[in-house]
Amino acid sequence: MNIYYLSILVASVLMIVGCKPATTSNSPRNDTWRLDSMAQRDSQSADFARRVEVYYQALQKKDWPTSYDMRTANYKQLVTEDTYLRQITEEKGWNLDSYKILNVAIFGDKSGDHAAQLIIETSENGSVYYNCAVWKYVGGIWLCEEPGIDNNDILHSMTPPDWYKN
């Protein structure tokens, strides 16, 4: 008889409280396995992967000076550091919750010019977006041309991509 009442009590509690989804996930917050796997091939790929991860982590931490330093000269010619820092800090509600690298393609030629294209999934303020990020290898350093962020205007590149001009 006691088991009967106990099972009714448990069933009542479950009906009232309900089953709630887990508040944490077993999957990594940021998914960079494609970059990590590419980084194992050679030192240039490892440098690229490290720079990409540092950049997006800077955005997550709101380390705006680091994120600005990692942008291309084209971007910096159009957006001064003062303007960048002022405008980005005004967007108080924006957060890069997580990012996932879905695809990586690195292009290069014999002259040493290299560029990379990332297909990236971002979670910004709880909404999920899919975009293309573009990186360039300039002066021996990988720099972000277009970060593939959807919901933050100051982060977007202000110039059309090279393929559009040519």
C-alpha positions in Angstrom: 0.0 0.0 0.0 2.8 2.4 0.8 4.4 1.8 -2.6 1.0 2.8 -4.2 0.9 6.1 -2.4 4.6 6.7 -3.1 4.2 6.1 -6.8 1.2 8.5 -6.9 3.3 11.1 -5.1 6.2 10.7 -7.5 3.9 10.8 -10.5 2.2 14.0 -9.2 5.5 15.7 -8.6 6.7 14.8 -12.1 3.4 16.2 -13.6 3.8 19.4 -11.7 7.5 19.9 -12.2 7.7 18.3 -15.6 10.8 17.0 -17.3 13.2 19.9 -18.0 15.9 19.7 -20.6 19.5 19.6 -19.4 21.0 23.0 -18.9 24.4 21.9 -20.1 25.4 20.0 -23.2 27.9 17.2 -23.7 29.0 18.8 -27.0 31.7 21.5 -27.0 30.6 25.1 -26.8 32.8 25.9 -29.8 33.3 23.3 -32.5 36.7 23.6 -34.1 37.5 20.0 -34.9 37.9 20.8 -38.7 40.5 23.5 -37.9 42.2 21.2 -35.4 42.4 18.4 -37.9 43.7 20.7 -40.6 46.3 22.1 -38.1 47.9 18.7 -37.8 49.0 18.8 -41.5 51.6 21.6 -41.4 52.8 24.6 -39.5 51.0 27.2 -41.8 47.7 25.4 -41.3 48.4 25.2 -37.5 49.1 29.0 -37.5 45.8 29.7 -39.4 43.8 27.5 -37.0 45.3 29.2 -34.0 44.6 32.7 -35.3 41.0 31.8 -36.2 40.4 30.4 -32.7 42.0 33.4 -31.0 39.9 35.8 -33.1 36.5 34.2 -32.3 37.4 33.7 -28.6 38.3 37.4 -28.5 34.8 38.2 -29.8 33.3 35.9 -27.2 35.3 37.6 -24.4 34.6 41.0 -25.8 38.3 41.6 -26.1 37.7 44.3 -28.8 41.4 45.5 -29.1 42.5 42.0 -30.0 39.7 41.5 -32.5 40.5 44.8 -34.2 44.2 44.0 -34.4 43.4 40.8 -36.2 41.6 42.6 -39.0 43.0 43.3 -42.5 44.5 46.7 -43.5 41.5 47.3 -45.8 39.1 47.1 -42.9 41.4 49.3 -40.7 41.6 52.0 -43.5 37.8 52.4 -43.4 37.2 51.9 -39.7 39.6 53.5 -37.2 40.4 51.7 -34.0 38.7 54.6 -32.0 35.5 54.3 -34.1 35.6 50.5 -33.8 36.0 50.5 -30.1 33.3 53.2 -29.6 30.7 51.5 -31.8 31.3 47.9 -30.7 31.0 48.9 -27.0 27.7 50.7 -27.8 26.3 47.3 -28.9 25.9 46.2 -25.3 23.4 43.4 -26.0 25.4 41.5 -28.7 27.0 38.2 -27.7 28.8 35.6 -29.7 27.5 32.6 -27.7 29.3 29.9 -29.7 30.7 29.2 -33.1 31.1 26.1 -35.2 33.5 25.8 -38.2 31.5 23.7 -40.8 34.0 23.9 -43.6 37.5 25.2 -44.3 39.0 25.9 -47.7 42.5 27.5 -48.2 43.5 28.9 -51.5 46.9 29.9 -52.6 49.2 30.5 -55.6 52.9 30.3 -56.3 53.4 34.0 -55.5 52.6 33.3 -51.8 49.1 34.9 -51.8 46.8 32.9 -49.6 43.2 33.2 -48.6 40.8 31.0 -46.6 37.1 30.7 -46.6 35.2 29.3 -43.6 31.6 28.3 -43.6 30.7 29.1 -40.0 27.6 28.6 -37.8 27.4 31.2 -35.1 25.0 31.5 -32.2 24.5 35.2 -31.4 22.2 36.2 -28.6 20.6 32.8 -28.8 19.9 32.9 -32.6 21.8 30.6 -35.0 23.2 32.0 -38.3 25.2 30.5 -41.2 27.7 32.6 -43.0 31.0 32.7 -44.9 34.1 34.1 -43.2 37.1 35.2 -45.3 40.7 35.3 -44.0 43.8 36.5 -45.8 47.5 35.7 -45.4 49.2 39.1 -45.4 52.8 39.7 -44.6 53.2 36.3 -43.0 50.1 36.7 -40.7 46.5 35.4 -41.1 44.1 38.3 -40.8 40.3 38.4 -40.8 38.7 40.1 -43.8 35.1 39.2 -43.1 34.2 37.4 -39.9 30.9 35.8 -40.9 29.1 37.4 -38.0 25.5 38.1 -38.8 24.1 40.3 -36.2 26.7 43.0 -35.6 27.2 45.7 -38.3 30.5 47.1 -37.2 32.2 43.7 -37.6 31.3 43.4 -41.2 33.9 44.3 -43.9 33.1 47.7 -45.4 34.5 46.9 -48.9 33.4 44.4 -51.5 35.4 41.2 -51.7 38.2 41.0 -54.4 36.2 38.6 -56.5 33.5 41.2 -56.8 35.8 43.9 -58.1 37.6 41.7 -60.7 
